[in-house]
């Protein structure tokens, strides 16, 4: 599976030592925090981390190439990120549960702000709305990878390639995989390379969805302001979601029922939090003792300009992506 930092460790821990399942996690080496990298590299057992010298989009493309390779069918590959619709199904429950807990009556409208990168979490909200939850507006704030808000504003889709490295690293996605599903729901078609064949109903999409881009500078300001004003400790992804909500309310007015989602724990970004607030985030139980775990990525993979891939084992030995050694030996699922 491809991860931009958070899903990988969650999936790895869930499937650790589960008989009959091997997990390979591809992550962008230079775009995860130190704590995220430590989590990914040290799960061990049947869970192997592959460090990619590239972007999350490169990781995701490699996984999709594997699914499309007929020689790998016998491996029974599947994905645990939102490439797999099985990931979206339980995410729909977030929105049903939140509404059931907060709404005063069954027809009260609600606004959800979902910090968005690969768009899977937001897609769960979209389906929950279509199943009956009275969502007034789905907010999909992004970081500086602003392909979606630009599309809503201009009607022209242009992916961000290469994606921009931002503090909210799990959202460093320049061509979201689940954008194709949003397009389809609104009558459009876009391929995985970002080429639009049929435009979606833009007017209807803008009626239901709002998106805004939040810079790193504003992300930092939001973390500080939210902590000082409310005593709430946000990390970069949650700050993007919160600022997106504030931006929407400034434009739309009113005071509807609102929920802003937080998608990572501040302890995954201790350096940023300490620098901004002078506060050390408390580790949740699942992360305590992680500093004592040992491990290295199984393979370091480089994405070259001609889209071929070469990799190195931890000892430094190179393996060509097209070689039988790569397909049959170490890291066979690519």
C-alpha positions in Angstrom: 0.0 0.0 0.0 1.0 3.6 -0.5 1.0 6.0 2.5 1.7 9.7 2.9 2.5 9.1 6.5 -0.5 8.0 8.6 -2.5 5.2 7.1 0.6 3.0 6.7 1.5 2.7 10.3 -2.2 2.1 11.3 -2.5 -0.7 8.7 0.8 -2.2 9.6 0.0 -2.4 13.3 -3.4 -3.9 12.5 -2.0 -6.7 10.3 1.2 -7.4 12.2 1.6 -11.1 12.8 -1.7 -11.9 11.1 -1.1 -15.4 9.4 -1.2 -15.5 5.7 -0.9 -11.7 5.1 2.2 -9.9 4.0 2.1 -6.1 4.1 4.4 -3.8 2.1 4.2 -0.1 2.8 5.6 2.5 0.3 6.2 5.9 1.7 7.9 9.1 0.4 11.2 9.2 2.3 11.6 13.0 2.6 7.9 13.9 3.2 7.1 12.1 6.5 8.0 13.3 9.9 10.7 11.6 12.0 8.1 10.1 14.2 6.0 8.8 11.3 9.2 7.2 9.7 10.1 5.6 13.0 6.6 4.1 13.2 6.7 2.8 9.6 10.2 1.3 9.7 10.0 -0.5 13.0 6.7 -2.5 12.8 8.6 -5.6 11.6 7.5 -9.2 11.3 5.3 -9.6 8.2 5.2 -5.8 7.7 7.9 -4.3 5.5 8.5 -0.6 4.8 9.7 0.5 1.4 11.3 4.0 1.4 10.7 5.9 -1.9 12.9 8.7 -3.1 9.9 10.5 -4.6 6.4 11.8 -3.9 3.3 10.1 -2.5 1.9 10.2 -6.0 4.9 8.1 -7.1 4.2 5.6 -4.3 0.5 5.4 -5.4 1.4 4.9 -9.1 3.7 2.0 -8.2 0.9 0.3 -6.3 -1.5 0.8 -9.2 1.2 -0.6 -11.6 1.4 -3.7 -9.5 -2.4 -4.1 -9.6 -2.3 -3.8 -13.4 0.6 -6.3 -13.9 -0.9 -9.6 -15.0 2.2 -11.5 -13.8 1.3 -10.5 -10.2 -2.3 -11.8 -10.2 -1.3 -14.9 -8.4 -0.2 -12.9 -5.4 -3.8 -11.8 -4.6 -2.8 -8.2 -4.1 -5.1 -5.7 -2.4 -4.7 -2.2 -1.0 -5.5 -0.9 2.5 -5.6 2.7 1.5 -8.5 4.5 -0.2 -7.6 3.0 -3.6 -9.7 0.2 -2.1 -13.4 1.1 -1.7 -13.4 -1.1 1.4 -11.5 1.7 3.1 -14.3 4.2 2.2 -17.1 2.1 3.6 -16.2 2.4 7.3 -15.3 6.1 6.9 -18.9 6.8 6.1 -19.8 5.9 9.6 -17.8 8.8 11.0 -20.3 11.2 9.6 -23.4 9.3 10.6 -22.1 8.9 14.1 -21.1 12.5 14.5 -24.5 13.7 13.2 -26.4 11.3 15.5 -24.5 12.6 18.5 -24.8 16.3 17.8 -28.0 17.1 15.9 -30.9 18.4 17.9 -33.5 17.1 15.4 -33.4 14.9 12.3 -33.5 17.6 9.7 -30.9 19.9 11.2 -28.2 20.6 8.6 -24.5 20.1 9.4 -21.2 21.3 7.9 -18.2 18.9 7.8 -14.7 20.2 7.2 -12.4 17.4 6.1 -8.7 18.1 5.6 -8.1 16.5 2.3 -5.2 14.9 0.4 -6.2 11.8 -1.5 -9.9 12.6 -0.9 -10.9 9.2 0.6 -12.2 10.6 3.9 -14.2 13.3 2.2 -15.6 10.8 -0.2 -17.0 8.9 2.8 -18.8 12.1 3.8 -20.1 12.6 0.2 -21.6 9.1 0.3 -23.1 9.7 3.8 -24.8 12.8 2.5 -26.2 10.8 -0.5 -27.5 8.2 2.0 -29.5 10.8 3.9 -27.3 12.8 6.3 -28.4 16.4 5.8 -25.0 17.9 5.0 -25.3 21.6 4.2 -21.8 21.7 2.8 -18.8 19.4 2.6 -15.7 21.4 3.1 -12.5 19.9 1.5 -9.6 22.3 2.5 -6.2 21.3 1.1 -2.7 22.5 1.7 -0.6 24.2 -1.0 -1.5 21.3 -3.4 -4.4 23.4 -4.7 -5.5 21.5 -7.8 -9.1 21.0 -6.5 -10.0 24.5 -5.3 -8.6 25.8 -8.6 -10.8 23.4 -10.5 -13.9 24.5 -8.6 -13.0 28.1 -9.3 -12.1 27.8 -13.0 -13.6 24.6 -14.2 -10.1 23.5 -15.5 -8.4 20.6 -13.8 -4.6 20.6 -13.7 -2.8 18.3 -11.4 0.1 19.6 -9.3 3.1 17.7 -10.5 5.4 17.2 -8.6 3.3 17.7 -5.5 4.4 20.4 -3.1 5.9 19.4 0.2 3.9 21.0 3.1 3.7 20.6 6.8 0.5 18.7 6.5 2.5 15.9 4.7 -0.3 13.3 4.6 -2.0 15.7 2.2 0.9 16.2 -0.2 -1.1 14.8 -3.1 -1.0 16.5 -6.5 -3.5 14.2 -8.2 -5.9 12.6 -5.7 -6.9 9.0 -6.5 -10.5 9.5 -5.3 -11.0 12.6 -7.5 -12.1 10.1 -10.2 -14.9 8.9 -7.9 -16.0 12.4 -7.2 -16.0 13.2 -10.9 -18.1 10.0 -11.5 -20.7 11.0 -8.9 -21.1 14.3 -10.6 -21.3 12.9 -14.1 -17.7 13.4 -15.1 -14.7 11.2 -16.1 -11.0 11.7 -15.3 -8.2 9.1 -15.6 -5.5 8.4 -13.1 -3.1 10.6 -15.0 -5.4 13.6 -14.5 -6.7 13.8 -18.0 -10.4 14.9 -18.0 -12.6 13.2 -20.6 -16.0 14.4 -19.4 -16.4 17.4 -17.1 -18.6 16.9 -14.1 -21.6 19.0 -13.3 -19.6 21.9 -11.9 -22.6 23.9 -10.7 -23.9 21.0 -8.7 -20.4 20.2 -7.3 -20.0 23.8 -6.1 -23.4 23.7 -4.5 -22.4 20.7 -2.4 -18.7 21.2 -1.9 -16.3 24.0 -0.9 -12.6 23.9 -1.0 -9.8 26.3 -0.1 -6.0 26.1 -0.1 -4.2 26.8 3.2 -0.5 27.7 3.1 2.1 26.5 5.6 2.3 30.0 7.0 -1.4 30.1 7.7 -1.3 26.6 9.0 1.3 27.6 11.6 -0.8 30.7 12.5 -3.9 28.6 12.9 -2.1 26.2 15.3 -1.0 29.1 17.5 -4.3 31.0 17.4 -6.4 27.9 18.2 -4.2 26.9 21.1 -4.1 30.4 22.5 -7.8 31.1 22.1 -9.4 27.7 22.9 -6.6 25.6 24.5 -7.0 23.1 21.7 -3.8 21.5 20.3 -4.0 21.0 16.6 -1.4 19.4 14.3 -0.9 20.6 10.7 -3.7 18.5 9.1 -6.2 19.5 11.7 -5.2 23.1 11.4 -5.9 23.0 7.6 -9.3 21.6 8.4 -10.0 24.3 11.0 -8.9 27.2 8.8 -11.0 25.8 5.9 -14.0 25.9 8.2 -13.2 29.5 9.3 -12.8 30.6 5.6 -16.1 29.0 4.6 -18.1 30.6 7.5 -16.6 34.0 6.7 -18.0 33.7 3.2 -21.2 31.9 3.9 -22.2 33.5 7.1 -24.6 32.0 9.6 -23.9 29.7 12.5 -24.8 26.1 11.4 -23.8 23.0 13.2 -20.2 22.3 12.3 -17.7 19.5 12.7 -14.0 20.0 11.8 -12.1 16.7 11.6 -8.6 16.1 13.1 -6.8 13.4 11.2 -3.5 12.8 13.1 -2.1 13.1 16.6 0.0 16.1 17.4 2.6 13.7 18.9 3.5 12.7 15.3 4.8 16.3 14.8 6.6 17.1 18.0 9.2 19.4 16.4 6.6 21.6 14.8 4.5 21.8 17.9 7.5 22.6 20.2 8.7 25.3 17.8 5.3 27.0 17.5 4.0 26.6 21.1 6.8 25.5 23.3 4.7 22.5 24.3 5.7 18.9 24.0 2.7 16.8 22.8 1.9 13.9 25.1 2.4 10.5 23.5 -0.8 8.4 23.2 -0.5 4.9 24.6 0.1 3.3 21.2 3.2 5.4 20.6 4.9 5.1 24.0 8.2 3.3 23.8 8.5 3.8 20.1 11.9 5.4 20.5 13.2 2.1 21.7 12.0 0.2 18.6 14.6 -0.6 16.0 14.3 -1.1 12.2 15.1 0.1 8.8 13.1 0.3 5.5 13.4 -3.0 3.6 14.2 -1.3 0.4 15.0 2.3 -0.7 13.5 2.9 -4.1 14.4 5.7 -6.5 12.0 7.0 -9.1 14.0 8.0 -12.3 13.1 10.5 -14.9 12.0 7.9 -17.5 9.6 6.4 -15.0 11.7 3.3 -14.5 12.5 2.4 -10.9 15.6 1.1 -9.2 16.0 0.2 -5.6 18.6 -0.5 -3.0 18.5 -3.0 -0.2 19.6 -1.8 3.3 23.1 -3.0 2.4 23.2 -0.7 -0.6 23.0 -3.3 -3.3 21.0 -2.1 -6.3 18.1 -4.0 -7.9 16.5 -3.0 -11.1 12.7 -2.8 -11.0 12.3 -4.7 -14.3 14.6 -7.6 -13.1 13.2 -11.0 -12.1 15.1 -10.7 -8.8 12.8 -7.7 -7.9 9.6 -9.4 -9.1 10.4 -12.8 -7.5 12.6 -11.9 -4.5 12.9 -9.0 -2.2 9.9 -6.7 -2.5 8.2 -9.2 -4.9 4.8 -7.4 -5.0 6.1 -4.6 -7.2 
